[in-house]
């Protein structure tokens, strides 16, 4: 009888200990999950802020920004001739894209969509950079002038530059 | 019977003692794990906060590195007790600046953040920065804008007898951290004295261009080292450590070569046949290669002259590339 009671006591103790460890394990899992969600949210906020500040930076990059010769039109102005040059170098030189991926960091896509004059085709756009394959992303945009130099002078269209950044949260 | 009762009493006496010991041991184990996880967590929290700080400083610096042509900007940030660690590398096509941070939480273990490699900025400064930090930014035009030099410093500067255009530029910024004076005696005691006509200051600038109103190229002598510069790099050489300055100069030259390719392609697309501009672009690319190989000392004057020649050639060309 005594032996049975002693065994039951020991078993109770063992079950209580197992239950405590399972309980702490569940607490730890919930806590880890909350921490992960907090970090993911923080990372997404930083990416969004970075993308907003990069909108201006990309328009002032010498690879895309309008030349001095466009007299005064260098504020958020993109040179279409430079875009053509950039794209042709991109197609001829695969390393070129890899190099610029590092400059663009967490940016997945840069495209410029013509808004005014109203485009004749459904959407006239220039895609500078596209690394969105299989990724979830959000886009932010700003209005820019897309200017082109030609023999008859230069002309500018109002466009929207869209930058896509990866969505961190699931 | 009496024996049985005595034995039962003995067992009853032993059981509670064993129970207490067992509870104490388990309690100690649980307490140990709790303290272990708290220490681990505080270290991770510090690492997370430091990494966030480094990322946010990167974001804060974005507006300072997208100024546009011919612009100078200055402002300050206060990191309180947190420390920023700056470095630079020329690896790869662009090289990168490295920014790390150590956020001072006041409690628990402190961990430095992971390396934040910044490919799209040229950050000049000393290796460690703390407290109120001056952010001074100026576009680098050689002769077309390459990017902006972002200069960080925790010290105050006193420019003594600077050329006219530099004095005007500094005065327009209107910040306490950079003062413009005509005599060394007018400087604050704890400020770094930058002299343009004297060799007895903390930093001595020697301008080698013929124009007395500007300082287009020359060298800076600081802590027995020579920093050769053209244009905006004069400011960078004043604010930066030797290694970070030279590293970023090489990075700028690498970027110059890539932008050169874009301009040459643009010339082809536009059907430009002005060989003068294209020749000067090639020369500039060639001098930039020399600088990348560490020959700035022998080439800074030629670099400046080629920049001027290219700017003139483009200005008078029927097909202006920039």
Interface residues (C-beta under 8 A of the other chain):
Chain A: X2 X6 X9 X13 X17 X20 X39 X42 X46 X49 X50 X53 X54 X56 X57 X59 X60 X61 X62 X63 X65 X67 X68 X69 X74 X75 X79 X81 X82 X84 X85 X86 X88 X89 X95 X99 X102 X103 X104 X105 X149
Chain B: X8 X11 X15 X22 X26 X30 X48 X52 X55 X56 X58 X59 X62 X63 X65 X66 X67 X68 X69 X92 X93 X94 X96 X119 X120 X144 X145 X146 X147 X258 X259 X261 X262 X263 X265 X266 X268 X269 X270 X320 X321 X322
